[in-house]
């Protein structure tokens, strides 16, 4: 029991790592006392750049991960509940601290290792420590490798996003193992605030992929594909990339050596898919 007879309360913040074994073990160790309550918050923040076309795919995936964690804790007899929230991690923590009465006795924040963690690259854990004030905050690093974790694939495509070669390759990759796909479509005209054609193509591609049971979401992003891809890699956990272009001289992206530049900068596997103009009705 803690102050004034209240049960001890543990607040946990995690998203993709919420079902990781190391985090669950840490919660189990902290919650050994019968009276301990656990609140798990999964922040789902939208990318800072680009028109987002999510349609709740991220929220649903986070909800499934959270359910697995709560189920594991309940089987241990631990009183735990949780929720998915649409906010960045720092805001999610601040909101939770404002709403919880009394405040939690301890906070656990879980992330991927640095090379895969958007939270760490954006210095969010230190900002959460500042928001926590005098409440102890522990940072748990969860390595999901070997835990049958889902692979995050970043797809960079604009006019070729509806090409059969690209859609077939995404279907093949999904069939090869658990994967989630984020499609980034660099906008064609940076002087325009609306991008109806890019949005139309992206929505059609997402509809086709989701109808096949593939976890896919996307956004219209920065007009420079290199910048758009690096922004996504910075903000998200990305394990591999697929870049789709028209062939040869037809592709401005290839003339700018996009594929090799992304390989060098991200140090991630980058696959190049060529879509013939005829596949998408492109004109010269």
C-alpha positions, 0 to 999 in steps of 0.5 A: 500500500502507498500513501493514505491507504491507496494501492500501489499504482504503476503507469506504463507507456509503450506502443510497438513494444507493449507486448515485448517479453522484457516489458511484461517481465518488468511489469510482473516484477514490479507488480508482485505485491497483491495490491499493485494496479497497472495502467498501460497507455499506448500512444499512437501519434500521427507523422508530423509531415504529410496528409495521413490516410490511416483509417484506424489501422494503427489504432487497431494494431495497437489494440491487439498488442495491448490486449495480448499484454493485458491478457498475460498480466491477468493470467498472473493475477495482476490487476491491469487495464489499458487504453490506446490514445491518439497523441504523442508519448509526452502528451499522453504521459502529461494527460495521464498524470493530470487525470490519475488521482492519486498519481502513479508511484512509478512510470515505465516507458518502453522503446525499441533500441536506439537504432529502431526507436523513433521515440529515442531519436526524438529525445522523447524519453528525456522529455517524459522524465521532465514531465514526470517530475519527482515520480520515478521513471524507468526506461526499458529497452525491448528487442523484439528480434526472435519474438516473432515480431511484425516487420515494418516495411516503408514503401516509397512510391507516387505515380507508380503506387498502383502499378501491378509490379509494386502491389504484387511485390507487397502481397508477396512480402506480406505472404512471406511473414508478418509485416506492416506497410507504410506507403509514403507518396511524395507530393508531385507539386509542392506549391499546392496545398491539396493533392487530390490525385496523389490521395486518390491513388494512395487510397486505391492502393490501400483499399486493394491491399487491405482487401487482401488482409494486408496491414497497410496505411499511408500518407502523402508527404514531402515532395522530395522522396529522399527527404520524405523517406528519411522523415519516415525512418526518423519518426517510425520503426522501419526495418526495410524499404521498397522504392518504386519507380518508372524505368531508367531515364523515365524516372527522375528519382533514379536520375537522382540516385535515390535508391543508393542514397537511401541504402547509404543513409539508412543502412537498411535493406532497400528493394527497388521495384520498377513499374512500367508506365503502361501499368498505371496509364502514364503518359510521356 
